[in-house]
Amino acid sequence: MVTVVVGTQWGDEGKGKVIDYLAKDMDIVARYQGGANAGHTVIINGKKFIFHLVPSGILYPEKICLIGNGTVIDPVSLFEEIAFLEKNGIKVDDRLFIYENAHITMPYHKILDQIEDKFRGKGELGTTGRGIGTTYADKYGRIGIRVVDLLDDDVFYEKLKIALELKNYLLKEYYKEKILNADKIYNDYKEIREKIKKYIINGTIFINDMLSKGKNILAEGAQGTFLDIDFGTYPYVTASNPISGGSCTGLGISPTKIDKVIGIVKAYTTRVGKGPFPTEMKGLLEDTLRRSGNEYGATTGRPRRCGWFDSVIVRFASIVNGLDEIFITKLDVLSGIEKLKIGVAYKYDGKIYNEYPMNMKVFSNCEVIYEEMDGWSESISDIKEYSKLPTNAKKYIERIQELIEVKISAISVGSEREQIIKI
Ligand code: IMP
């Protein structure tokens, strides 16, 4: 059975915690897209783990974790993550595996990502600077280096030289920056290439074999629907497909094998980096929400932009991902806000939009039509049963369910593993 977990907003919906919660019933957790731009946070007994590439299922000693072909892998960052896990007593050997056809983020990808984004000037995307877009661009430009290429001295050297010739031309002639030396990178990568060998497998065959043996697989998406390269707020998006469909191409499993799609929905909205955000708040309330929700990027530490819940985008996320159910996260952060608003439609140039418009001119300049609801004042972090929630919290949840037309199956009310209400 395959269950896919997707973000329904702009990422940072709390997928790390939900994946950790669901992983206990799974045999395998597999990441299907993105790279070290992601930051999935899991807190266990007060100890914080931030995952960038390794699936958070690794915290359970018996689970197998896969990093799929749809991801882009920065081996330097990967080994830093593995070292941190091992320092904390979590062994990854014999249960962490990497698809041989995933692409590698090289040093020049990171350098060029940062230079290119600065070069965009006013059109800066605010990328994480982790070389994500530049690695995917090379994948599609057919000059990428794949994990399997690391295994062969000649192939790796040849591919590195070809790619670097082009990158150095760009760096020197266009950006007027320092160039890189292929031999130095080749030598620097010797140790990494040796260390990574034991993790490399033919993931497609492995995962399909596991499926035929009846194993339970959790496909872990990173980022969120509105950072999707096709359906997100283009060009202010990441360079991969976080939507549920990405799990098929990013893990080599057929659409006919997907059994369930779970959407993770934050009880309000946040976004890191540039790009349109119609329900964004400004001022004191945003500061309060950022503080109580600890809304700072898990990868870059940047303050997240905060806003009201937008039912229009989450309804679209439900359609494009085919959501079967929803997990609401961070409901506790809304305690103490007197009046809550929910965006229900947009207005632009005299026209009402009930659906998410692909035209970014409309999405960037629209006025939001809100519904207002009474909030609740009490803390809800220790509540374990839905019936014990304050009446206004239940009304808020039920209104969201009505607007999105998808069943809410659980609510998270705190960052610890146990702080979850099943409905
Ligand atoms: P990139 O993925 O580094 O190319 O960045 C593109 C956009 O996606 C930027 O606005 C980033 O802030 C955003 N982004 C990338 N990864 C994440 C994430 O894991 N959570 C939230 N935003 C992200």
Residues whose N, C-alpha, C, O or C-beta is under 5 A from the ligand:
A	BS01	IMP	W10 G11 D12 N37 A38 G39 L125 G126 T127 T128 G129 R130 I132 G133 Q223 L227 V237 T238 A239 V272 G273 K274
